[in-house]
Amino acid sequence: MKAVLKNGIAVFSPQGFLDANSSNVFMSMEDIESATNLKADMILVSLKKVIFFNRNGLDIFVKLFSKIRKKNQATVGFCDYDRKKYEAMRRFFHDELNFSLFKTLDIAYLFSSSFKNLNKNILIYSSDKSQRSAMAIELHDGGHNPIIAQSFEEFEEKKNNKAAYDYVIDSTFLGQMGQKVATRVTGNAIIYTVTSFLDVEISEQFNIEYHNNSLNVGFRLFIFDAYKVISMNIHALNFFSKLSSSAAEYNASICFVGMRFNKTPIAFKETMEDAGILFYEQMDDILQNKELLKELGASSASNIKYKRVINKETILELPKFIDATVSTLEMMTSAKAIKEAVNVRDLAIKEKKDNVASSIGYYGDIDGMVILVFPKVIAKKACELLIGDNTDDLEMILDTLAELVNIVGGKIKTLLADENISVNITLPRTYQDIDSLMEVVEGRKGVQVDLSFNDDKFFFFLTR
């Protein structure tokens, strides 16, 4: 199957049925060579002429996507599908969706180098907030004017004004921009959702590695959304009691919200409370109470008991971490980054006023933490792009900062994957004052890179 070059994008166009036995989907390395030799910055598989597909049929392409990326760093994925096919692909690959999906080839063009600086008005919607932000940043960098719909209702209302937009983007996914994790973060509290009957399987289903790395990044409040829990047995009780005991080493808090004990022995609740677990009726009892949030740890970042030193394996990958950070910030600020100093040291910030920060953890073949310290002026500029408005609301700025750092984390993951280094990333943790950040990194040596954007100082710190 040969690729056809269309406006800088190499497109493969299979036909008919795509399953494990479909001979018409076979792609050889020779086909890949022909596509990469076309010097395309995207290599896509069009599903326009595909009647039916299953995961086995798509896997034939997906397995070759990584080989293509290694060869020329091209964006890879699928295009030309309807809503039903989009939902099927998201369902098939779920957390393994590390390739891109473009609803139409025309939408893919907008993200290619061939369609830069055309100043198109583009309405964007995705139910995934990180995806909305990632698309807006990419389009802005390409010289377009992205407008983000913050809700499906807003999207439906705005898209009816057809004269206002040159393009409307939905059912699209930028696979290189991060990973989906089975949790969410609100106000620097990580929220896990548990349901049904909790038994010994909870220890197998719960991602303890992710949880421990979230502690390492600086999260101190973990909430279990237990509204839909029917009951639990002694195995689940022991698991949560041990989880709370280990959290105490980090001065972290674990809370249960909405848990009912009509089918669970009340003695279980007493045992969990003895282990340090707190119980609340409603989620808002915690999230809407700023004093309580501070008391529980969501506003602080107490230092951890155990410290790890940065190692050679991490330092060797430093250029990839810097590239991912600088390229994203240059998009946001429309300014060139100037490197001023690189030192192996404890994090040192002389001027703490008017700075905010965020950290994100990574773990897998290598592990550690990236910390970014922003002047508020840069964070506000990011907010202006991602929500379409200027604001001095610090909570909104921090929320936007988390989205920006999540995108940086996704780019780091992709760059490392190109070197066969597999990592996962945590959700970002934000800091509205630098003193809280310094509590987390106290005594941790790392690599600090001092940068400036239009004379605004910016600090990058890589540590474990």
N, C-alpha and C positions, 0 to 999 in steps of 0.2 A: 504494500500500500504506500503510495507516494504522497508526500505533502505538497500542497499548493500554497504559494506565497501570496498573501493578500494584505496589502498596505503594511508590510513589515511583520505580519503574523503568519507563521507556517500552520496550515490547517489540514488535519487528516479527516476524511469524511467516510466512515464506514456506513453500510446500508443494511436494512433488514433487521434480523434478530442478533442480539449480542448475548451469547452465553458461552460456557466453557468449550462447546463443540463448534463454535462459529469460525470457519476457516477465513471468512472475509475480514476478521479483525486482527489477523496476524500481522505483527510488526517486527521486522528484523533490525539488527544493529545497522544494517545498510540503509534502512529507511530512516533511522535516527540520524545517521551521518548525513544523509541527503537533506534532512530538515535543518540540522545545525549548520551545514555548509551554506545554507541560504542566509545566514547571519540574521535570523529573526530573533527578536527579544521575547517573543512568546511562541510556544508550540502548543496548539490546542487540538482537541478532538471534537468535531462538530457532531451533535446528535440529531441534526435536522432530519436526516433520512433514516434514522433508527426507529423501527416500529416498536420493539420491545427489548429490554435489557434486564439482566440480573447482576448480582455482585460479581459472580464468576466472570461474566463477560467484560465488565469494567476493569476487573483486576488485571487483565492482560495488558491494558494500557497503564494502569496505576504503577505496576511493578517496573515499568520502563521510565516512568516520570523521574525517579531519583537518578537514573543513569543519565538522562538528559540534563538535569540540573547540574550534575557533577561536571559535565562536559563544557557547558557554556553559560551556566547560571540563569538560564531562561525561565520565565514564568511558564508553568505547565498547568493543564487542566482541561475542563470540558466547557463547551458553549452550545448555544442554540437548543434550548430545551423549554418545556412548559413547567408550570408550577408543580404538577404531579411528579415529573421526572426529578425536579429539584429536591422535593421532599424525600423521594426515594433515595437519592444519592446521599443526602444528609443522614438519613436513617441507616443506610448500609455502612457508611464509614465513620460516622459519629466523631469520636475523639481522634480517629486516625486521618481526619480530613486535612492533609498537609499539601493539597493541591488546590487550585483555584476553580471557581465556578462562575461563568459569565452568562447571564440569561440569553444574550444575543451576541453575535460577533461585533455588532456596532458598539455595544457596551464595552467589550474587550478592547476595541480600538482606543477608547478614552484613556485606558491605563497603559497604552503603549507609547513608545517614543515618537511614533509617526504623527500623533495627534496632540502634540504639546503646543501650548501658548495660543490656543484658539479662543480662549475666554468664553467658553460655553457655560450657560446657566444649567446646572445639573441638580435635580432633586434626588435625594438619597433616603432610602429607608431600609433598615434591617432590624429585626427584633433583638439582635445581639448588639449591645451598645458599643463594644470594642470594634466590631466590624464597621459600624457607622463612622466611628472616628477614624479608623484606618483608611477607609475609602475617601473620606473628606481630605485627609492629609495627602494621599497620593494624587488626588485630582487637583488640589491646590498647588502642589508641587509641579504638576503638569501645565499650569497656567490657566486652569479653569476656575469657575466660581461655584463651589458646592454649597447646597442648601440642605441641611439635615432636618428631616422630620423626626421629632422626638417620640412620636407615638404613631400607631397604625391609623388612628382616627385623624391625626393631623396630616398624615401622608395621603389618605383617601380624599381629604378636603382639598389639599394643595394640588394634587395631580390633575384635578378636574380643570384647573386653570392652565390649559395647554399652551396658551400664548406666553406664559411666564417662563417656561422651561424648554431648553433645547433637547434635553434628555431626561428620562426618569429611570432611576435604577432601583430595582428590588430583586429578590430571589438571586442574589449575587453574593459570593463569598471569596475573600482574599485569603487563600490557604497559607500563605507565608507569614501571616500576621499574628501568629500566636496559637494558643491552644484553648480548648474548652475544658473547664474543670468542673467537677460535680460539687460545686459549692458556690457561695456568693459572699461578697463583702459589703457591709454597710457601716459607715461611720467607724472604720477600723476595727469592726467586729467581724470575725469569720462565722458564717452561719451554715451549719450542716443540716440537711433535712433527713429525718429518719421516719419510717412508716411501718405499719403492720405489727407483726410479732417479732420482738427482738430476742435473738437467741445466740448460740455460739457463732453463727454466720456473720454477726456484726464485726467480729475481729478479722474476718477474711475480706469483708466488703469495704471496711473503713481503710482509707489510704493513710496509714500511719506515717509513711515516709513524707508525704505531702504535709501532713500535720506538723511533724517535727521540723521541717524546713520553714514552715510558716512561723513557728516559734523562733527559729534562728533569725528570720528577717525582722522580727520585732512585734509580731501580733501577740497580744496579751489577753484578748477576750474571745472565747469560742462559745457560740450559742447553738444548741441542738433544738431545731424546730421539731417538736414532738406532738403536734396537734393530732396527727393521724396514727400515732402509736396506740395499738390495742392493749398490749401487755408486754412484759419482759420476763425472762427466767434468770436463774442464778448465774448462768454463763455471761449474759449481757451485763448483769449487775457487777460481776467481777471485772469485766472489761472496762466499764466506765469508772469504776473506783480506781483502777490502776492508771487510767488516763489522767484522772484528776491529780493523783499523787505525783506523776511525772510532770504535770503542768506546774505544780507548786514549786518545782526547782527553778522555774522561770518567773515566779511571781505572777503566773497567769491564772485567769478565772475561767471556769466552765459552768455554763448555765443551761438549764432545761426550761423550755417555754411550752405551755399548753399540755403538759403531761397529766394524764388522768390515772388515778390509782384505784378505780373501781374494780378492775380485773387483775391488778398487780398488788401483792401484799404491801401494806403501808410500811412494813418494816424495811422494805427495799428502799423506800424514800429516806428513811432515817439513816440507813447505812450509807447512802450516797451523800447525804448532808454531812455525815461524820467525815466523809472523805473530802469534803470541801465543795461539793457541787451545790449550786443554788437553783431554786425553782421559782418561776414567775408564771403568772396566768396568761399575760399577753406580751407579744413582742414589743409593742410600744411602751410597755412598762419600763423597758430597758432603753430602747433606742431614742425615745423622746425625753429622757431624763439625763441631762448633761452632767449633773453632779454624780449620778449613779454610774454613768459611763466612765467618768474620771476615776471613781472609786474602784470599779471593776478592772480597770487597766486599759480601756480603749483609748484613753487620752495620754497614757504614759507608756514608757518603753523600758522598763527596768532591765538592768544588765543581767546576762545569763550566767549561770554557774560555771559552765565549761566553755573555754575559748579554743578555737582552732587557728593555726597559723596558715597564712597563704603559702601555697606550694608551687613548685616549678611548673607542674602541669597547667595550673591556672594562669601563671604569668606568661607562658608561651602563647596562650590564646588571647592575650590582652588586645592585640590589634583588632580582632573581630569584635570585641566588646566596644571598643572605641568607635569603630566604623559604624556599628549599629546605632550608637548613641548620637554621634555627630551628624550622620545623614538624616536622622529624624529631626533633630533640632534645627538643622539648616533649612529643612522644609518649612518648619513652623515659623522661623524668624526671618526668612529670606535674607539671612546674613551668613557670611563665611566664618567658620570657627577658626580661631587662632589659638594654637597650643602654646602655653606660656611656661609650664613646668611639669615635670614628671618626677615623683619621689616615692620611694618605699618607706612608709611611715605610718603612724597613727593619723587618723583624719584630723586635719587642722583647718578650722574656719575662723579667721580673725574677725571679720565683720559678720556677726550673726543676725543683726537687725535686717528686716525686709527680705529675708530668705525663707524659703520653704523647701521641703525635701521629700523624697520618696525612695523606698527600697523595694527590690524584687529579688527573690531567691531562685536559684536553679539547682537541680540535683539530677544525678544519673551517673554517667561515666565520669563526670567531674562535678563538683558541687561548690557552692559559695553564694555570694550576695553582691549585687550591684547597687550602689547608692548614688543618687543624683541630687545635687543641691542647686536649686534654682533661685535666681532673683525673682521677686514677685512680678516684675515687669515682663519676664519671659513667660511665666505661668499664665499671666493675664492674656498675653498674646495668643497662647494656645487655646485658652478658653474662648476667645473671640472667634477663632476659626471653627472650633468644634461645636459651639452652640449658636453661632451666628449673632452674637451680641457681646457688648463690652460690659464687664461687671466688676464690682469691688467686693462681691460676696465671697468671703474666704472659703466657706464650705464648698461652694460651687467651683472655685479655683482649684481646691485640693482634689475634688472629684474628677475634674478634667485632667489634672496632673497625673492621677492614677491611670487614666486611660492612655495618656501619652507614654508613661513608663511601661504599661502593658504592651504597647506596640514595640517599644525598644526591646523588651524581653522576647517577644515573638521573633524579631529580626535576629537577635542573638542565637536563639534556638535554631533558626534556619541556617545561619552561617556556620554554626558548629556541626550541624547535620551534614553539610557539604564536605566536612572533613571526617565523616563517620564517627562523630562524637555525639552521642544521644543524650539529651537532657530534657527534663520537664521544668516548667516554671510555676512559681507560686503566684497568687494574686499580689498586686502592689500594696504596700503599706505606706501611708502618708504621714507627714509630720508638719504641724503648723508652726512649730518653733524648733530651732536647731538644738536647744538644750535637751529636748526629748530624744532626738536622734543620737546625740553624743552619749546618752546613757546606754544605748544599744551597742555602740561600737567602742566603748571604753576598753582599752587594752588590746584591741584587735589591730594588728598591723595589716596593711594592705598597700595597694598601689593607688596613689592620688595623682590625678591629672587635672591641672588648672587650665581652664579654657576661658576665652572671652568671645562674646557675640556683640558687636557694636559697642565695645567697652563695658558691657555688662559681664561680670564675673560669673562663671559657672564651674562647678566642681564635680568631677567623676571620681568615685572611689570603689575599687574592687577588692573584696576581702572574703574571708570565710567565717 
